[in-house]
Amino acid sequence: MHTHTHTPVTVIGAGLGGLTLARVLHVHGIPVTVYEAESSPTARAQGGLLDIHDYNGQLALQSAGLMDEFHSIVLEGRQAMRVLDTDGTVLLDQADDGTGTRPEVERGALRQILLDSLPAGTVRWAHKAAGARTLGRGRHEVTFTNGTTVTTGLLVGADGAWSRVRPLVSTATPQYTGTSFVETYLFHAETRHPAAAKAVGGGMLLAPAPGREIFAHRESGDTLHAYVALTRPQDWFAAIDFTDITTATARIAAEFDGWAPELTALITDTDTAPVLRPQYTLPAGHRWDRIPGVTLLGDAAHLTPPNGEGANLAMYDGAELAHALAAHPDDPETALTAYERAMFPRSAEPATFEGGEVPGIDSEHNTARALINMITEKSR
C-alpha cells in the first residue's frame, strides 16, 4: 500500500546539516519533516571527533539556540596536537591553548543535541530514499525503499555523498580521490596500549609521509581512534579481506614498514575490525542551475576530501538556508536563489589550500603539514 504525505519543507537525511536546517526552521516556526535511512539515532556509531569552528559551525549552533548544550559536550583538552616523524621523533607538541576557537566534540553527541531540540516526530526513521522525480510546478516526489512516497513543494537533499536528491539538479557524481582511510579503534589505551597512548598524547596525533599517513584522536573513555591514509587504487584495497582482522591489519601495516612500533600499533592493535573508507569528491566548484522547489546542502552539494570543514559547512548551510526561507516565507524561490548564490562560492573556498588540495581529517592538519614542510626543508 502506498501512503502519500504532504509537508511544507521536506529534508532527506538526518545528518548534522539536515538537522541544523530542521532546528533553525523550527525556531522560526516553519514546519519541517526529515526522512532518515537509519532505523534509529543509535543505529550506528556516528564517527569520531569534530572540531566545530567559531566562523561557521558555532555560528550555526548560535542560530539554532544551542550554544549551552554545545558547551556541555565539548571534550576539554582535545585541541592538543602532536606531529611525529615516522621513527617516532616528536616534531611538534602543541598543548591545548584553551581558547576554544575549534573545540572538539563527538559527532554522535552533537547529533543528539540537535535531535533533542526538535519536536517529537520531526525525524521519520527507517526511510531510505530510493529516488526522486519532478512532478512539475516546483513539486517533487521522493520514493523510499519501504514503499512509501512523499510529495513536497520544497525538497532539500541533505543526504550526503551519494545523494538521491542530487540527480534532480546535477549530473555530477563523486569520484575517487586516490586515497582511502582505514579506521581503527584501541580501547582502554592507557592500560592495554600504553605506547600508542603515549604517542597520541592528550589530543591529536599526525604522522605524515608521502602517500601514507597516520592520524589519531584521543576520544572520551580512554579510546584511541585512528585513521590510516594510503594513496592506493581501489582495486588494491579490494584485494584485502577486511573481515579477517589479523591479515587485513598486517597487510596495511606492511605499507608502514620501518615506522616506529608505537605508530604501527595503531593499526595492528585495533580492538575492532578495520573499516575501509575510500575518499570521494565532487568536481571543485560544483554548482547547478536553479531548479524550482529543490536544493542541496552539505556533502550532497559540495563533497570534498576531509579537511575539517565538511560538518561545519553542512551545519552552516542548514542554518543559512533556514534563514533565507524565514526571510522569504511566501517566496521560496527567492530564498533558494539567495541561499545558493552565497553557498556556491562559500563551499568552493575551503577545498583549496596553498599548493593545491590537502586531504586530511581536520583543518589543523593543514597547519601541521605546513610546519612539517618547513622542518623537512631545513633538514635538507
C-alpha positions as a Markdown table, in Angstrom:
| # | Residue | x | y | z |
|---|---|---|---|---|
| 1 | Met | 0.0 | 0.0 | 0.0 |
| 2 | His | 1.4 | 3.4 | -0.9 |
| 3 | Thr | 0.9 | 6.3 | 1.5 |
| 4 | His | 1.2 | 9.9 | 0.4 |
| 5 | Thr | 2.0 | 12.6 | 2.9 |
| 6 | His | 2.5 | 16.3 | 2.2 |
| 7 | Thr | 4.8 | 18.6 | 4.2 |
| 8 | Pro | 5.9 | 22.2 | 3.7 |
| 9 | Val | 9.6 | 21.6 | 3.9 |
| 10 | Thr | 10.9 | 18.0 | 3.3 |
| 11 | Val | 14.5 | 17.2 | 4.2 |
| 12 | Ile | 16.2 | 14.0 | 3.1 |
| 13 | Gly | 18.9 | 13.0 | 5.6 |
| 14 | Ala | 19.2 | 13.5 | 9.4 |
| 15 | Gly | 22.9 | 14.2 | 9.4 |
| 16 | Leu | 24.3 | 17.4 | 11.1 |
| 17 | Gly | 23.3 | 19.6 | 8.1 |
| 18 | Gly | 19.7 | 18.4 | 7.7 |
| 19 | Leu | 19.1 | 18.5 | 11.5 |
| 20 | Thr | 20.5 | 22.1 | 11.8 |
| 21 | Leu | 18.2 | 23.1 | 9.0 |
| 22 | Ala | 15.2 | 21.5 | 10.7 |
| 23 | Arg | 16.1 | 23.1 | 14.1 |
| 24 | Val | 16.6 | 26.6 | 12.7 |
| 25 | Leu | 13.3 | 26.3 | 10.7 |
| 26 | His | 11.6 | 25.2 | 13.9 |
| 27 | Val | 13.0 | 28.2 | 15.8 |
| 28 | His | 11.3 | 30.3 | 13.0 |
| 29 | Gly | 8.0 | 28.4 | 13.3 |
| 30 | Ile | 8.4 | 26.8 | 9.9 |
| 31 | Pro | 7.1 | 23.2 | 9.8 |
| 32 | Val | 9.6 | 20.6 | 8.5 |
| 33 | Thr | 9.9 | 16.8 | 8.3 |
| 34 | Val | 13.2 | 15.0 | 8.0 |
| 35 | Tyr | 13.4 | 11.5 | 6.5 |
| 36 | Glu | 16.4 | 9.3 | 7.5 |
| 37 | Ala | 17.6 | 5.9 | 6.2 |
| 38 | Glu | 18.9 | 4.8 | 9.6 |
| 39 | Ser | 16.4 | 2.9 | 11.8 |
| 40 | Ser | 17.1 | 5.0 | 15.0 |
| 41 | Pro | 19.5 | 7.6 | 16.4 |
| 42 | Thr | 21.7 | 4.8 | 17.7 |
| 43 | Ala | 21.6 | 2.6 | 14.7 |
| 44 | Arg | 25.3 | 3.1 | 14.1 |
| 45 | Ala | 28.4 | 4.8 | 15.6 |
| 46 | Gln | 28.4 | 8.4 | 14.4 |
| 47 | Gly | 32.1 | 8.7 | 13.6 |
| 48 | Gly | 34.7 | 10.4 | 15.7 |
| 49 | Leu | 35.6 | 13.9 | 16.9 |
| 50 | Leu | 34.8 | 17.1 | 15.1 |
| 51 | Asp | 36.3 | 20.5 | 15.7 |
| 52 | Ile | 33.5 | 23.0 | 15.5 |
| 53 | His | 34.8 | 26.3 | 14.2 |
| 54 | Asp | 33.9 | 29.7 | 15.5 |
| 55 | Tyr | 33.4 | 31.1 | 12.0 |
| 56 | Asn | 30.8 | 28.6 | 10.7 |
| 57 | Gly | 29.8 | 25.6 | 12.8 |
| 58 | Gln | 29.4 | 27.6 | 16.0 |
| 59 | Leu | 27.5 | 30.3 | 14.2 |
| 60 | Ala | 25.0 | 27.7 | 13.0 |
| 61 | Leu | 24.6 | 26.4 | 16.6 |
| 62 | Gln | 24.0 | 30.0 | 17.8 |
| 63 | Ser | 21.3 | 30.3 | 15.1 |
| 64 | Ala | 19.8 | 27.1 | 16.5 |
| 65 | Gly | 19.9 | 28.4 | 20.1 |
| 66 | Leu | 22.0 | 25.5 | 21.2 |
| 67 | Met | 25.3 | 27.0 | 22.4 |
| 68 | Asp | 24.8 | 26.0 | 26.1 |
| 69 | Glu | 24.1 | 22.4 | 25.0 |
| 70 | Phe | 27.1 | 22.5 | 22.7 |
| 71 | His | 29.5 | 23.7 | 25.5 |
| 72 | Ser | 28.2 | 20.9 | 27.7 |
| 73 | Ile | 29.5 | 18.2 | 25.2 |
| 74 | Val | 32.9 | 19.8 | 24.5 |
| 75 | Leu | 35.8 | 17.4 | 25.4 |
| 76 | Glu | 38.3 | 19.5 | 27.3 |
| 77 | Gly | 42.0 | 19.4 | 26.3 |
| 78 | Arg | 41.4 | 17.7 | 22.9 |
| 79 | Gln | 42.8 | 20.6 | 20.9 |
| 80 | Ala | 46.3 | 19.4 | 21.8 |
| 81 | Met | 48.2 | 18.3 | 18.7 |
| 82 | Arg | 51.4 | 16.3 | 18.2 |
| 83 | Val | 53.3 | 15.7 | 15.0 |
| 84 | Leu | 55.6 | 12.7 | 14.9 |
| 85 | Asp | 58.2 | 11.6 | 12.4 |
| 86 | Thr | 57.9 | 8.0 | 11.1 |
| 87 | Asp | 60.6 | 6.9 | 13.6 |
| 88 | Gly | 58.6 | 8.3 | 16.5 |
| 89 | Thr | 60.6 | 11.6 | 16.9 |
| 90 | Val | 58.4 | 14.4 | 18.1 |
| 91 | Leu | 58.5 | 17.2 | 15.6 |
| 92 | Leu | 55.7 | 19.3 | 17.2 |
| 93 | Asp | 54.0 | 19.1 | 20.6 |
| 94 | Gln | 51.3 | 21.7 | 21.0 |
| 95 | Ala | 49.2 | 21.9 | 24.1 |
| 96 | Asp | 45.6 | 22.8 | 24.1 |
| 97 | Asp | 45.6 | 26.5 | 24.4 |
| 98 | Gly | 42.2 | 26.6 | 25.9 |
| 99 | Thr | 40.9 | 29.4 | 23.6 |
| 100 | Gly | 38.1 | 27.2 | 22.3 |
| 101 | Thr | 38.1 | 28.5 | 18.7 |
| 102 | Arg | 37.7 | 25.0 | 17.5 |
| 103 | Pro | 36.6 | 22.9 | 20.4 |
| 104 | Glu | 36.3 | 19.1 | 19.9 |
| 105 | Val | 33.0 | 17.3 | 20.3 |
| 106 | Glu | 31.9 | 13.8 | 19.4 |
| 107 | Arg | 29.7 | 13.7 | 16.3 |
| 108 | Gly | 27.1 | 11.4 | 18.0 |
| 109 | Ala | 26.7 | 13.8 | 20.9 |
| 110 | Leu | 26.4 | 16.8 | 18.6 |
| 111 | Arg | 23.8 | 15.0 | 16.6 |
| 112 | Gln | 21.9 | 14.1 | 19.8 |
| 113 | Ile | 21.6 | 17.7 | 21.0 |
| 114 | Leu | 20.1 | 18.6 | 17.6 |
| 115 | Leu | 17.7 | 15.7 | 17.7 |
| 116 | Asp | 16.6 | 16.6 | 21.3 |
| 117 | Ser | 15.9 | 20.2 | 20.2 |
| 118 | Leu | 13.2 | 19.1 | 17.6 |
| 119 | Pro | 9.6 | 18.3 | 18.3 |
| 120 | Ala | 8.8 | 14.6 | 18.6 |
| 121 | Gly | 8.1 | 13.0 | 15.2 |
| 122 | Thr | 10.1 | 15.5 | 13.2 |
| 123 | Val | 12.5 | 12.8 | 12.1 |
| 124 | Arg | 11.0 | 9.8 | 10.3 |
| 125 | Trp | 13.4 | 7.0 | 10.8 |
| 126 | Ala | 13.9 | 3.9 | 8.5 |
| 127 | His | 13.0 | 6.0 | 5.4 |
| 128 | Lys | 15.8 | 5.4 | 2.9 |
| 129 | Ala | 15.3 | 7.4 | -0.3 |
| 130 | Ala | 15.4 | 5.2 | -3.4 |
| 131 | Gly | 14.9 | 8.1 | -5.8 |
| 132 | Ala | 13.2 | 11.4 | -6.6 |
| 133 | Arg | 11.3 | 12.8 | -9.5 |
| 134 | Thr | 10.0 | 16.1 | -10.7 |
| 135 | Leu | 6.2 | 16.5 | -10.9 |
| 136 | Gly | 6.2 | 20.0 | -12.3 |
| 137 | Arg | 5.4 | 23.4 | -10.9 |
| 138 | Gly | 8.2 | 23.0 | -8.4 |
| 139 | Arg | 6.8 | 19.9 | -6.8 |
| 140 | His | 8.8 | 16.7 | -6.3 |
| 141 | Glu | 8.1 | 13.1 | -5.2 |
| 142 | Val | 10.5 | 11.0 | -3.2 |
| 143 | Thr | 10.2 | 7.3 | -3.1 |
| 144 | Phe | 11.5 | 5.3 | -0.2 |
| 145 | Thr | 12.8 | 1.7 | -0.2 |
| 146 | Asn | 10.0 | 0.8 | 2.3 |
| 147 | Gly | 7.4 | 1.5 | -0.5 |
| 148 | Thr | 6.1 | 4.9 | 0.8 |
| 149 | Thr | 6.4 | 8.1 | -1.1 |
| 150 | Val | 6.2 | 11.8 | -0.1 |
| 151 | Thr | 5.3 | 14.7 | -2.3 |
| 152 | Thr | 6.6 | 18.2 | -1.5 |
| 153 | Gly | 6.8 | 21.7 | -2.8 |
| 154 | Leu | 10.2 | 22.3 | -1.1 |
| 155 | Leu | 12.7 | 19.4 | -1.1 |
| 156 | Val | 16.2 | 19.6 | 0.4 |
| 157 | Gly | 18.8 | 17.0 | -0.2 |
| 158 | Ala | 20.9 | 16.7 | 2.9 |
| 159 | Asp | 21.7 | 13.1 | 2.1 |
| 160 | Gly | 25.4 | 13.2 | 1.7 |
| 161 | Ala | 27.9 | 11.9 | -0.9 |
| 162 | Trp | 25.6 | 9.5 | -2.6 |
| 163 | Ser | 22.6 | 11.8 | -2.5 |
| 164 | Arg | 19.4 | 10.5 | -4.2 |
| 165 | Val | 18.1 | 14.1 | -4.5 |
| 166 | Arg | 21.2 | 15.5 | -6.3 |
| 167 | Pro | 20.2 | 14.0 | -9.8 |
| 168 | Leu | 17.2 | 16.4 | -9.8 |
| 169 | Val | 19.6 | 19.3 | -10.2 |
| 170 | Ser | 23.0 | 17.9 | -11.3 |
| 171 | Thr | 24.6 | 15.0 | -13.3 |
| 172 | Ala | 27.8 | 15.2 | -11.1 |
| 173 | Thr | 28.8 | 12.1 | -9.3 |
| 174 | Pro | 31.5 | 11.6 | -6.7 |
| 175 | Gln | 34.9 | 10.5 | -8.0 |
| 176 | Tyr | 37.6 | 8.5 | -6.0 |
| 177 | Thr | 40.4 | 10.9 | -4.8 |
| 178 | Gly | 43.1 | 8.2 | -5.0 |
| 179 | Thr | 43.3 | 7.9 | -1.2 |
| 180 | Ser | 41.4 | 5.7 | 1.2 |
| 181 | Phe | 41.4 | 5.7 | 5.0 |
| 182 | Val | 41.5 | 2.6 | 7.2 |
| 183 | Glu | 39.8 | 3.3 | 10.5 |
| 184 | Thr | 40.7 | 1.5 | 13.8 |
| 185 | Tyr | 39.9 | 1.8 | 17.5 |
| 186 | Leu | 42.1 | 1.0 | 20.5 |
| 187 | Phe | 40.1 | 0.8 | 23.8 |
| 188 | His | 41.5 | 1.1 | 27.4 |
| 189 | Ala | 44.5 | 2.6 | 25.8 |
| 190 | Glu | 46.4 | 3.6 | 29.0 |
| 191 | Thr | 46.5 | 0.1 | 30.3 |
| 192 | Arg | 46.3 | -2.1 | 27.2 |
| 193 | His | 48.1 | 0.1 | 24.6 |
| 194 | Pro | 50.4 | 2.3 | 26.6 |
| 195 | Ala | 53.0 | 3.0 | 23.9 |
| 196 | Ala | 50.3 | 4.1 | 21.4 |
| 197 | Ala | 48.6 | 6.1 | 24.1 |
| 198 | Lys | 51.8 | 8.0 | 24.9 |
| 199 | Ala | 52.5 | 8.6 | 21.2 |
| 200 | Val | 49.0 | 10.1 | 20.6 |
| 201 | Gly | 49.1 | 12.3 | 23.8 |
| 202 | Gly | 46.0 | 14.1 | 25.0 |
| 203 | Gly | 44.5 | 15.3 | 21.7 |
| 204 | Met | 45.5 | 14.5 | 18.2 |
| 205 | Leu | 48.5 | 12.8 | 16.5 |
| 206 | Leu | 49.6 | 13.3 | 13.0 |
| 207 | Ala | 52.4 | 11.2 | 11.4 |
| 208 | Pro | 52.7 | 12.0 | 7.7 |
| 209 | Ala | 54.9 | 10.7 | 4.9 |
| 210 | Pro | 54.4 | 10.8 | 1.1 |
| 211 | Gly | 51.5 | 8.7 | 0.0 |
| 212 | Arg | 50.6 | 7.5 | 3.5 |
| 213 | Glu | 50.0 | 8.9 | 7.0 |
| 214 | Ile | 48.6 | 8.0 | 10.4 |
| 215 | Phe | 46.1 | 10.3 | 12.2 |
| 216 | Ala | 44.7 | 9.5 | 15.6 |
| 217 | His | 42.5 | 11.2 | 18.2 |
| 218 | Arg | 42.1 | 10.6 | 21.8 |
| 219 | Glu | 38.3 | 10.3 | 22.4 |
| 220 | Ser | 36.3 | 10.0 | 25.6 |
| 221 | Gly | 36.7 | 7.0 | 27.8 |
| 222 | Asp | 40.4 | 6.2 | 27.1 |
| 223 | Thr | 39.8 | 5.4 | 23.5 |
| 224 | Leu | 42.2 | 6.0 | 20.6 |
| 225 | His | 40.5 | 6.4 | 17.2 |
| 226 | Ala | 42.9 | 6.2 | 14.3 |
| 227 | Tyr | 42.7 | 6.8 | 10.5 |
| 228 | Val | 45.4 | 5.4 | 8.4 |
| 229 | Ala | 45.6 | 7.1 | 5.0 |
| 230 | Leu | 47.0 | 5.3 | 2.0 |
| 231 | Thr | 47.2 | 6.6 | -1.6 |
| 232 | Arg | 46.4 | 3.4 | -3.5 |
| 233 | Pro | 43.9 | 2.4 | -6.2 |
| 234 | Gln | 40.6 | 1.0 | -5.1 |
| 235 | Asp | 41.3 | -2.5 | -6.5 |
| 236 | Trp | 44.4 | -2.7 | -4.2 |
| 237 | Phe | 42.1 | -2.3 | -1.2 |
| 238 | Ala | 39.5 | -4.7 | -2.8 |
| 239 | Ala | 42.0 | -7.5 | -2.7 |
| 240 | Ile | 42.1 | -7.3 | 1.1 |
| 241 | Asp | 39.6 | -9.2 | 3.2 |
| 242 | Phe | 38.7 | -6.6 | 5.9 |
| 243 | Thr | 36.7 | -9.2 | 7.9 |
| 244 | Asp | 39.9 | -11.1 | 8.6 |
| 245 | Ile | 41.3 | -8.6 | 11.2 |
| 246 | Thr | 44.8 | -10.1 | 11.6 |
| 247 | Thr | 45.6 | -10.5 | 7.9 |
| 248 | Ala | 44.0 | -7.1 | 6.9 |
| 249 | Thr | 45.9 | -5.1 | 9.6 |
| 250 | Ala | 49.1 | -6.9 | 8.7 |
| 251 | Arg | 48.7 | -6.0 | 5.1 |
| 252 | Ile | 48.0 | -2.3 | 5.9 |
| 253 | Ala | 50.8 | -2.2 | 8.5 |
| 254 | Ala | 53.3 | -3.6 | 5.8 |
| 255 | Glu | 52.8 | -0.3 | 4.0 |
| 256 | Phe | 54.3 | 1.3 | 7.1 |
| 257 | Asp | 57.4 | -1.0 | 7.3 |
| 258 | Gly | 60.2 | 0.6 | 9.3 |
| 259 | Trp | 57.9 | 3.0 | 11.1 |
| 260 | Ala | 58.0 | 3.2 | 14.9 |
| 261 | Pro | 56.2 | 0.3 | 16.6 |
| 262 | Glu | 54.1 | 2.7 | 18.8 |
| 263 | Leu | 52.7 | 4.2 | 15.5 |
| 264 | Thr | 52.1 | 0.9 | 13.7 |
| 265 | Ala | 50.4 | -0.4 | 16.9 |
| 266 | Leu | 47.6 | 2.0 | 15.9 |
| 267 | Ile | 47.0 | -0.4 | 13.0 |
| 268 | Thr | 47.9 | -3.8 | 14.3 |
| 269 | Asp | 46.5 | -3.5 | 17.9 |
| 270 | Thr | 43.0 | -2.5 | 16.8 |
| 271 | Asp | 40.2 | -3.8 | 19.0 |
| 272 | Thr | 37.6 | -3.5 | 16.2 |
| 273 | Ala | 37.6 | -4.8 | 12.6 |
| 274 | Pro | 39.3 | -2.2 | 10.5 |
| 275 | Val | 36.9 | -0.2 | 8.3 |
| 276 | Leu | 37.8 | 0.9 | 4.8 |
| 277 | Arg | 36.7 | 4.4 | 4.0 |
| 278 | Pro | 37.5 | 5.4 | 0.4 |
| 279 | Gln | 37.6 | 9.2 | -0.1 |
| 280 | Tyr | 35.4 | 10.7 | -2.8 |
| 281 | Thr | 35.0 | 14.2 | -4.1 |
| 282 | Leu | 32.6 | 16.2 | -6.3 |
| 283 | Pro | 34.1 | 18.4 | -9.0 |
| 284 | Ala | 35.6 | 21.5 | -7.5 |
| 285 | Gly | 33.2 | 24.4 | -7.7 |
| 286 | His | 30.2 | 22.1 | -8.3 |
| 287 | Arg | 27.1 | 24.2 | -8.9 |
| 288 | Trp | 23.8 | 23.9 | -10.8 |
| 289 | Asp | 21.1 | 26.0 | -12.4 |
| 290 | Arg | 18.1 | 27.0 | -10.2 |
| 291 | Ile | 15.5 | 24.2 | -10.3 |
| 292 | Pro | 12.2 | 25.2 | -8.7 |
| 293 | Gly | 11.4 | 23.6 | -5.4 |
| 294 | Val | 14.6 | 21.8 | -4.7 |
| 295 | Thr | 18.2 | 22.4 | -3.3 |
| 296 | Leu | 21.1 | 20.6 | -1.7 |
| 297 | Leu | 23.3 | 21.2 | 1.3 |
| 298 | Gly | 26.5 | 19.8 | 2.8 |
| 299 | Asp | 28.2 | 16.8 | 1.1 |
| 300 | Ala | 25.2 | 16.4 | -1.3 |
| 301 | Ala | 26.1 | 19.8 | -2.6 |
| 302 | His | 29.9 | 20.1 | -2.2 |
| 303 | Leu | 31.6 | 16.8 | -1.2 |
| 304 | Thr | 35.4 | 17.2 | -0.7 |
| 305 | Pro | 38.1 | 15.1 | 0.9 |
| 306 | Pro | 38.1 | 15.6 | 4.7 |
| 307 | Asn | 39.6 | 19.0 | 5.5 |
| 308 | Gly | 38.0 | 19.8 | 8.8 |
| 309 | Glu | 35.2 | 21.8 | 7.1 |
| 310 | Gly | 32.6 | 19.2 | 6.0 |
| 311 | Ala | 30.5 | 19.0 | 9.1 |
| 312 | Asn | 31.0 | 22.7 | 9.8 |
| 313 | Leu | 29.9 | 23.7 | 6.3 |
| 314 | Ala | 26.9 | 21.4 | 6.3 |
| 315 | Met | 25.6 | 22.9 | 9.5 |
| 316 | Tyr | 26.3 | 26.5 | 8.3 |
| 317 | Asp | 24.5 | 25.6 | 5.0 |
| 318 | Gly | 21.5 | 24.4 | 7.0 |
| 319 | Ala | 21.3 | 27.5 | 9.2 |
| 320 | Glu | 21.7 | 29.8 | 6.2 |
| 321 | Leu | 19.0 | 28.0 | 4.2 |
| 322 | Ala | 16.6 | 28.2 | 7.1 |
| 323 | His | 17.4 | 32.0 | 7.5 |
| 324 | Ala | 16.7 | 32.5 | 3.7 |
| 325 | Leu | 13.4 | 30.6 | 3.9 |
| 326 | Ala | 12.3 | 32.5 | 7.1 |
| 327 | Ala | 13.2 | 35.8 | 5.3 |
| 328 | His | 11.0 | 35.0 | 2.3 |
| 329 | Pro | 8.1 | 33.0 | 3.8 |
| 330 | Asp | 5.9 | 33.5 | 0.7 |
| 331 | Asp | 8.6 | 33.3 | -1.9 |
| 332 | Pro | 10.7 | 30.1 | -1.5 |
| 333 | Glu | 12.3 | 30.6 | -5.0 |
| 334 | Thr | 13.8 | 33.9 | -3.9 |
| 335 | Ala | 15.0 | 32.2 | -0.7 |
| 336 | Leu | 16.6 | 29.2 | -2.6 |
| 337 | Thr | 18.2 | 31.6 | -5.1 |
| 338 | Ala | 19.7 | 33.7 | -2.3 |
| 339 | Tyr | 20.9 | 30.6 | -0.5 |
| 340 | Glu | 22.6 | 29.0 | -3.5 |
| 341 | Arg | 24.2 | 32.3 | -4.6 |
| 342 | Ala | 26.0 | 32.5 | -1.3 |
| 343 | Met | 26.6 | 28.8 | -0.8 |
| 344 | Phe | 28.4 | 28.1 | -4.1 |
| 345 | Pro | 31.4 | 30.4 | -3.5 |
| 346 | Arg | 31.5 | 29.6 | 0.2 |
| 347 | Ser | 31.8 | 25.9 | -0.3 |
| 348 | Ala | 34.4 | 26.3 | -3.1 |
| 349 | Glu | 36.8 | 28.1 | -0.8 |
| 350 | Pro | 37.9 | 25.5 | 1.8 |
| 351 | Ala | 38.7 | 22.8 | -0.7 |
| 352 | Thr | 41.8 | 24.6 | -1.9 |
| 353 | Phe | 44.8 | 25.4 | 0.3 |
| 354 | Glu | 48.2 | 26.8 | -0.6 |
| 355 | Gly | 49.8 | 24.4 | -3.0 |
| 356 | Gly | 46.6 | 22.7 | -4.0 |
| 357 | Glu | 44.1 | 20.4 | -2.3 |
| 358 | Val | 45.2 | 18.9 | 1.0 |
| 359 | Pro | 43.1 | 16.0 | 2.2 |
| 360 | Gly | 43.3 | 15.4 | 5.9 |
| 361 | Ile | 40.9 | 14.6 | 8.8 |
| 362 | Asp | 40.8 | 18.1 | 10.3 |
| 363 | Ser | 41.7 | 21.6 | 9.4 |
| 364 | Glu | 44.6 | 21.7 | 11.9 |
| 365 | His | 46.4 | 19.1 | 9.9 |
| 366 | Asn | 47.0 | 21.7 | 7.2 |
| 367 | Thr | 48.9 | 23.8 | 9.8 |
| 368 | Ala | 50.8 | 20.7 | 10.8 |
| 369 | Arg | 51.7 | 19.9 | 7.2 |
| 370 | Ala | 53.0 | 23.4 | 6.6 |
| 371 | Leu | 55.2 | 23.0 | 9.7 |
| 372 | Ile | 56.5 | 19.6 | 8.6 |
| 373 | Asn | 57.3 | 21.0 | 5.2 |
| 374 | Met | 59.3 | 23.8 | 6.9 |
| 375 | Ile | 61.1 | 21.2 | 9.1 |
| 376 | Thr | 62.0 | 19.0 | 6.1 |
| 377 | Glu | 63.2 | 21.9 | 4.0 |
| 378 | Lys | 65.5 | 23.0 | 6.8 |
| 379 | Ser | 66.9 | 19.5 | 7.3 |
| 380 | Arg | 67.9 | 19.0 | 3.7 |
